[in-house]
Every structure is written in C-alpha cells, then in structure tokens.
Amino acid sequence: MGTTLETAPARATVTPVQALNRLVDIITAYCSTQAFVAACKLGLFEQLSEGPSCAEDLAQRTNIHPVGCRRLLVALAKLGLVDRDGELFRNSAVGHYCSSKASVDLSAISGFAEPFYHMFEYFPGALQEYSPRWQQALGTSKDDVFGALYEDPVRLMQFAHFMNALSIPQGQLIAERFDFSPYQCIMDVAGGPGGQAVQIGLKHTHLRGIVTDLPPVCEIAREYIHAKGLTGRFTAVPADLFHGPYPKGADVIILGHILHDWSDSSCRKILSNCHEALPGRGTLLISESVLNPDFSASTFALMKDLTMMVACESEARERTEAEYRSLLNETGFDFVELIRLDALRDLLVARKK
C-alpha cells in the first residue's frame, strides 16, 4: 500500500528563522556563482598559485580595487576556494585546481555560467512553454550562437577549455573503472577537444583512438592529442553527429555528456549511427548523470536537468536507467550494466546485438 498524507511521517518542525536561513542560502546562490566567475576571469587563482598574498598586493596585480579585492577574497574563503591566515590569502586545495599549476586547470568550468546564467532569468517561460530561451534571453537562436562560436578561434578555444575541464577528470575515472584490455580502438563521438578520450589513452597504452566532432573542433583536438604525446595512436576525424557516417574501426564508442542534450528521437538517431559504426558485439559507453527510478539525483544532476530545459531542444533531459535501457533496446543494443561513479556522471555499458 502506498504512503498517504495520513500515514506519511510528520514533518520536522522548522522555525521561521530556520526557514528564512535556508531560503536565503538558495536565493543568494547566484552571488556565489558570480564571485567564482569573477575570480576566474580576473585571474585571482592564477595569481595566488604563485604564493600567498595580501589583498592589497593581489589587487594591484589583478587591477581590482583593494577594498573590493579584500571583500571578494573573504567571500571566496567562505566558499572554501581560498584559505586565510590573518591578512594573507592562498589557494585552497580546491582553488588550486583553478590555476595552470594544477594537473588539470578547472577554471574554465566558470564558463558554465554563460550563457545559461542569463537564460535562467526566463526559466518560468521555459516551464510554461516547454521550450528553450535562447531567443528570449539573447535575441538569437542556439544555431546562430554556436555558429558564431565556431567561427571565432578565441571563443572556440575558450569553449574547448571548458569542455576539457568537464571531461578530463571524467575520462581519468572511466579509465580506472572500466576494463579496456579486451579492446583495440575507442571512438569518442562528439568528443570535443579530446579530454575524455586522451585520458583513457594515456592510461591504456595499447589503445588506438578516434575523436569525432565538427572540423574546427577537430583541429583543436589534434593539437591536444599532439601535446599529450598520442600522435600516431590517436586522431581526430570530422563527422556530423546526426548525418554521419561515423568512422569505422573502433570496437568501443563513448558518448560523453551527449544524449542529455537531445530528445528521444534525436537520441535514437545518434545511437543508430553508433550501432552502424560498431562491429558485431561492439561496446557502447554512455557517460551521463543517471537519475534514480523516482527521478531524484544529485543536486548537480537535477540542476543540469533544468538547464537542459532552458537551453536545449524540447524533451532534452537527464534520464533514468530505465529510459536509457529503452533507447538502447530500440536501437539495437543490449544493456549490460550501470556503473555508478563518485563523479558528475555515471557510466552505462551496452553491447551491439
């Protein structure tokens, strides 16, 4: 028998002040976002990677008003991004990863705020009309925005750094948790600048690799592959996500943070292209934030789910395991397993029938 209002556990008592405290934390979360974004844009973490600094010295090096700099640093300390010792500030263990001194520079993750930050001003409209807000928020279409992005080498490189900031840690974890020893060649479809695939290739030295994406992105991927010493084993080949065809030769395909951008019908097209490119019994790895059966999930997964509503085509969303199973079955794949990862994304494993 299901739980009813009469049988449900009593709600915990919350005082007006406690409720106010929690609601204020929620409503001011955008201030934390912008403090982090500003610190990245102004190079605070990069400057602090040189060593501890007082607010006055740091303000001079970053062209910030000294009092404004001190106020920002105190806020960043509260967020756990810098450590404070009296008047001196230094990068915290997390803040360290927002500088070029880190093994992976995650400062580009601040790019997540644009353009989505502005689009969320119009989130009620996205809920009411179940459609993205590009035109309303930015006066243009998604195609026009990304078309301009791919034509601007500077902005495209910034976007590539953002994609790698999301993909490199995930690729490292996938390389540790999935057994690639039976495979010869991986292909990262719509793999951006190659961060995810390259990390797998660095750990599993027997693998060859292919990164597919649009031509301008493939140029960046080739540079990244070369910089990581994988030229000869890895390459980047342009391929259209929907029209294909995808390159042949890989016995395992990876889709990293791709399917959540699209409706079920679009996902079926992508998965069908993967099916066509794989050999018999080839393996498909889907790296996504997989919702629980009741659609609950981590805060990031749920906020990302709302982002898909405001920024992507109608019905783009984070999905449950059952929803992914259905899509895979419809496109010629046998579901193998869901590997839950202590990360932003999990890993679904499927095999071509």
C-alpha positions as CSV (number, residue, x, y, z in Angstrom):
1,M,0.0,0.0,0.0
2,G,1.4,3.4,-0.9
3,T,2.0,6.2,1.6
4,T,-0.8,8.6,2.0
5,L,-0.9,12.0,3.6
6,E,-2.5,10.4,6.7
7,T,0.3,7.8,7.0
8,A,3.2,9.9,6.0
9,P,5.8,10.7,8.7
10,A,5.3,14.0,10.4
11,R,7.2,16.9,9.0
12,A,10.2,18.1,11.1
13,T,9.5,21.3,13.0
14,V,11.1,24.3,11.3
15,T,11.1,27.8,12.9
16,P,10.6,30.9,10.7
17,V,14.2,31.8,11.2
18,Q,15.4,28.4,10.2
19,A,13.2,28.6,7.1
20,L,14.5,32.0,6.3
21,N,18.1,30.9,6.7
22,R,17.7,28.1,4.2
23,L,15.7,30.2,1.7
24,V,18.3,32.9,1.8
25,D,21.0,30.4,1.0
26,I,19.1,29.3,-2.0
27,I,18.2,32.8,-3.3
28,T,21.8,34.1,-3.0
29,A,23.4,31.1,-4.6
30,Y,23.8,33.2,-7.8
31,C,26.1,35.5,-5.8
32,S,28.4,32.6,-5.1
33,T,28.4,31.7,-8.8
34,Q,29.4,35.2,-9.8
35,A,32.1,35.5,-7.1
36,F,33.7,32.4,-8.6
37,V,33.3,33.5,-12.2
38,A,34.8,36.9,-11.4
39,A,37.7,35.4,-9.6
40,C,38.5,33.2,-12.6
41,K,38.0,36.0,-15.1
42,L,40.3,38.3,-13.2
43,G,43.0,35.7,-12.6
44,L,42.9,35.6,-8.8
45,F,43.5,31.9,-8.6
46,E,46.3,32.1,-11.1
47,Q,48.0,34.9,-9.2
48,L,47.6,33.0,-5.9
49,S,49.2,30.0,-7.4
50,E,52.5,31.9,-7.2
51,G,52.1,32.0,-3.4
52,P,50.2,33.7,-0.5
53,S,49.3,37.3,-1.0
54,C,47.6,40.1,0.9
55,A,44.5,41.8,-0.6
56,E,46.4,45.0,-1.5
57,D,49.2,43.2,-3.4
58,L,46.8,41.0,-5.2
59,A,44.5,43.9,-6.1
60,Q,47.4,45.7,-7.8
61,R,48.4,42.6,-9.8
62,T,44.8,42.0,-11.0
63,N,43.7,45.6,-11.4
64,I,41.0,45.4,-8.8
65,H,40.1,48.0,-6.2
66,P,41.9,46.9,-3.0
67,V,38.8,47.0,-0.8
68,G,36.8,45.2,-3.4
69,C,39.6,42.6,-3.6
70,R,39.6,42.0,0.1
71,R,35.8,41.6,0.2
72,L,35.9,39.1,-2.7
73,L,38.7,37.1,-1.0
74,V,36.8,36.9,2.3
75,A,33.8,35.6,0.3
76,L,36.0,33.1,-1.5
77,A,37.4,31.9,1.8
78,K,33.8,31.2,3.0
79,L,33.2,29.2,-0.2
80,G,36.3,27.1,0.5
81,L,38.2,28.4,-2.6
82,V,40.9,30.2,-0.7
83,D,42.5,29.8,2.7
84,R,43.1,32.7,5.0
85,D,45.9,33.2,7.6
86,G,45.4,36.7,9.0
87,E,45.9,39.1,6.2
88,L,47.4,36.5,3.8
89,F,45.3,34.5,1.4
90,R,46.3,31.4,-0.6
91,N,44.5,28.9,-2.9
92,S,42.7,26.2,-1.0
93,A,43.1,22.6,-2.2
94,V,40.0,23.1,-4.4
95,G,41.1,26.6,-5.6
96,H,44.5,25.2,-6.6
97,Y,42.6,23.4,-9.4
98,C,41.6,26.7,-10.9
99,S,45.1,27.6,-11.9
100,S,47.6,26.4,-14.5
101,K,49.8,25.0,-11.7
102,A,47.3,22.1,-11.2
103,S,47.4,18.8,-13.0
104,V,44.2,19.9,-14.7
105,D,43.1,23.5,-14.8
106,L,39.4,23.6,-13.9
107,S,39.0,27.4,-14.0
108,A,37.3,27.0,-17.4
109,I,34.3,25.4,-15.6
110,S,33.3,29.0,-14.9
111,G,32.1,29.1,-18.5
112,F,29.1,27.0,-17.4
113,A,27.6,30.3,-16.3
114,E,27.4,31.8,-19.8
115,P,25.0,31.9,-21.5
116,F,22.9,29.8,-19.2
117,Y,23.0,32.3,-16.4
118,H,21.1,34.8,-18.5
119,M,18.7,32.2,-19.9
120,F,17.6,31.2,-16.4
121,E,16.1,34.7,-16.0
122,Y,13.4,33.4,-18.3
123,F,13.0,30.0,-16.7
124,P,9.3,30.4,-16.0
125,G,8.7,30.7,-19.7
126,A,10.7,27.5,-20.4
127,L,8.5,25.7,-17.8
128,Q,5.2,27.1,-19.3
129,E,6.1,26.6,-23.0
130,Y,8.5,23.6,-22.5
131,S,11.0,25.2,-24.9
132,P,14.5,26.8,-24.7
133,R,15.0,30.5,-24.0
134,W,17.8,31.5,-26.5
135,Q,15.6,34.0,-28.4
136,Q,14.1,35.5,-25.3
137,A,17.3,35.8,-23.3
138,L,19.8,36.6,-26.1
139,G,17.8,37.7,-29.0
140,T,19.2,34.9,-31.2
141,S,18.9,31.2,-31.9
142,K,21.1,28.4,-30.5
143,D,22.3,27.7,-34.0
144,D,23.4,31.3,-34.5
145,V,25.1,31.4,-31.2
146,F,27.1,28.2,-31.8
147,G,27.7,29.2,-35.5
148,A,29.4,32.4,-34.3
149,L,31.3,30.4,-31.7
150,Y,32.8,28.0,-34.3
151,E,33.8,31.0,-36.4
152,D,35.7,32.7,-33.6
153,P,39.0,31.0,-32.9
154,V,39.5,32.7,-29.5
155,R,36.0,31.9,-28.2
156,L,36.2,28.4,-29.6
157,M,39.4,27.8,-27.7
158,Q,37.8,29.0,-24.5
159,F,34.9,26.7,-25.1
160,A,37.3,23.8,-25.7
161,H,39.0,24.5,-22.3
162,F,35.5,24.4,-20.7
163,M,34.7,21.1,-22.4
164,N,38.1,19.6,-21.3
165,A,37.6,20.8,-17.7
166,L,34.4,18.7,-17.6
167,S,35.8,15.8,-19.5
168,I,39.4,15.2,-18.2
169,P,38.5,14.2,-14.7
170,Q,35.7,12.1,-16.0
171,G,38.0,10.4,-18.5
172,Q,40.5,9.6,-15.8
173,L,37.8,7.9,-13.7
174,I,36.4,5.9,-16.6
175,A,39.9,4.7,-17.4
176,E,40.2,3.4,-13.9
177,R,36.8,1.8,-13.5
178,F,36.2,0.2,-16.9
179,D,38.3,-2.7,-18.3
180,F,39.6,-1.6,-21.7
181,S,42.0,-4.6,-22.0
182,P,39.8,-6.5,-24.5
183,Y,39.5,-3.6,-26.9
184,Q,41.8,-2.2,-29.6
185,C,40.3,1.2,-30.5
186,I,38.0,3.7,-28.8
187,M,36.0,6.4,-30.6
188,D,34.7,9.4,-28.7
189,V,31.7,10.7,-30.6
190,A,31.3,14.5,-30.4
191,G,34.3,14.3,-28.1
192,G,35.2,17.9,-28.3
193,P,38.9,18.7,-27.9
194,G,39.5,15.2,-26.7
195,G,40.0,15.4,-23.0
196,Q,38.0,12.3,-22.1
197,A,39.4,10.0,-24.8
198,V,43.0,11.2,-24.3
199,Q,42.9,10.4,-20.6
200,I,41.8,6.8,-21.4
201,G,44.5,6.5,-24.0
202,L,47.2,7.7,-21.6
203,K,46.3,5.0,-19.1
204,H,45.7,2.2,-21.6
205,T,48.7,2.4,-23.8
206,H,47.6,-0.4,-26.1
207,L,44.5,1.6,-27.3
208,R,44.2,3.5,-30.5
209,G,41.7,6.3,-30.5
210,I,39.4,8.5,-32.7
211,V,37.8,11.7,-31.7
212,T,34.9,13.0,-33.8
213,D,33.4,16.4,-33.9
214,L,32.9,19.4,-36.2
215,P,36.0,20.3,-38.3
216,P,37.1,23.4,-36.2
217,V,36.9,21.4,-33.0
218,C,38.9,18.5,-34.6
219,E,41.7,20.9,-35.3
220,I,41.9,21.7,-31.6
221,A,41.6,18.0,-30.7
222,R,44.6,17.2,-33.0
223,E,46.7,19.9,-31.2
224,Y,45.7,18.5,-27.8
225,I,46.4,14.9,-28.9
226,H,49.9,16.0,-30.1
227,A,50.5,17.9,-26.9
228,K,49.8,14.8,-24.8
229,G,52.1,12.7,-27.0
230,L,49.5,10.5,-28.5
231,T,50.0,11.4,-32.2
232,G,50.3,8.1,-34.1
233,R,47.8,6.3,-31.8
234,F,45.0,8.9,-31.7
235,T,43.5,11.1,-34.3
236,A,40.5,13.4,-34.8
237,V,38.1,12.9,-37.7
238,P,35.2,15.3,-38.6
239,A,31.8,13.7,-38.5
240,D,28.3,15.0,-38.2
241,L,26.5,13.8,-35.1
242,F,23.2,13.2,-36.8
243,H,24.0,12.7,-40.5
244,G,27.2,10.7,-40.0
245,P,28.6,8.5,-41.1
246,Y,30.9,7.9,-38.2
247,P,34.4,6.5,-38.9
248,K,34.7,2.7,-38.8
249,G,37.4,0.8,-36.9
250,A,36.6,1.3,-33.2
251,D,35.3,-1.6,-31.1
252,V,34.2,0.7,-28.3
253,I,32.3,4.0,-28.7
254,I,32.0,6.6,-26.0
255,L,29.2,9.2,-25.7
256,G,30.2,11.6,-23.0
257,H,27.5,14.2,-22.0
258,I,25.9,14.0,-25.4
259,L,22.5,12.3,-25.1
260,H,21.1,14.6,-22.4
261,D,21.2,17.5,-24.9
262,W,18.6,15.8,-27.1
263,S,15.1,14.5,-27.3
264,D,14.4,10.7,-27.5
265,S,14.0,10.9,-31.3
266,S,17.4,12.7,-31.7
267,C,19.0,10.2,-29.3
268,R,17.7,7.3,-31.4
269,K,19.4,8.8,-34.4
270,I,22.7,9.2,-32.6
271,L,22.5,5.7,-31.1
272,S,21.7,4.2,-34.6
273,N,24.8,5.9,-36.0
274,C,26.9,4.3,-33.2
275,H,25.3,0.9,-33.9
276,E,26.2,1.3,-37.6
277,A,29.8,2.2,-36.8
278,L,30.5,-0.6,-34.3
279,P,31.4,-4.2,-35.3
280,G,29.3,-7.1,-34.1
281,R,29.2,-7.2,-30.3
282,G,31.0,-3.9,-30.1
283,T,30.6,-1.9,-26.9
284,L,28.9,1.4,-26.3
285,L,29.8,3.5,-23.2
286,I,27.4,6.3,-22.2
287,S,28.7,8.8,-19.7
288,E,25.8,10.7,-18.2
289,S,24.2,11.6,-14.9
290,V,21.7,8.8,-14.5
291,L,18.6,9.7,-12.4
292,N,17.2,7.3,-9.8
293,P,13.9,5.5,-10.7
294,D,11.9,8.2,-8.9
295,F,13.8,10.9,-10.9
296,S,15.8,12.0,-7.9
297,A,19.6,12.5,-8.2
298,S,22.5,14.7,-7.1
299,T,21.9,18.4,-6.9
300,F,24.2,18.9,-9.9
301,A,22.2,16.3,-12.0
302,L,18.9,17.9,-11.1
303,M,20.1,21.5,-11.8
304,K,21.6,20.2,-15.1
305,D,18.3,18.7,-15.9
306,L,16.7,22.1,-15.6
307,T,19.5,23.6,-17.7
308,M,18.6,21.2,-20.5
309,M,15.0,22.5,-20.4
310,V,16.2,26.1,-20.7
311,A,19.0,25.6,-23.3
312,C,18.3,22.5,-25.4
313,E,15.5,21.2,-27.7
314,S,12.2,20.2,-26.2
315,E,12.4,16.9,-24.2
316,A,16.2,17.1,-23.8
317,R,16.8,15.9,-20.3
318,E,18.7,13.8,-17.8
319,R,17.3,10.2,-17.9
320,T,16.8,7.2,-15.6
321,E,18.4,3.8,-16.2
322,A,15.0,2.5,-17.5
323,E,14.8,5.3,-20.1
324,Y,18.3,4.6,-21.3
325,R,17.5,0.9,-21.5
326,S,14.5,1.6,-23.7
327,L,16.5,3.8,-26.0
328,L,19.3,1.2,-26.3
329,N,16.9,-1.6,-27.0
330,E,15.1,0.4,-29.7
331,T,18.4,1.0,-31.5
332,G,19.9,-2.5,-31.4
333,F,21.8,-2.6,-28.2
334,D,21.8,-5.0,-25.2
335,F,22.1,-3.2,-21.9
336,V,24.9,-4.6,-19.8
337,E,25.3,-2.6,-16.7
338,L,25.2,0.8,-14.9
339,I,28.4,1.7,-13.2
340,R,27.7,4.3,-10.5
341,L,30.7,6.7,-10.2
342,D,31.5,9.1,-7.5
343,A,31.6,11.9,-10.1
344,L,29.3,14.2,-12.0
345,R,28.5,11.4,-14.4
346,D,27.9,7.6,-14.3
347,L,28.7,5.0,-16.9
348,L,26.2,2.9,-18.8
349,V,27.6,-0.1,-20.7
350,A,25.8,-1.6,-23.7
351,R,26.7,-4.1,-26.4
352,K,25.7,-4.2,-30.0
353,K,23.2,-7.1,-30.6
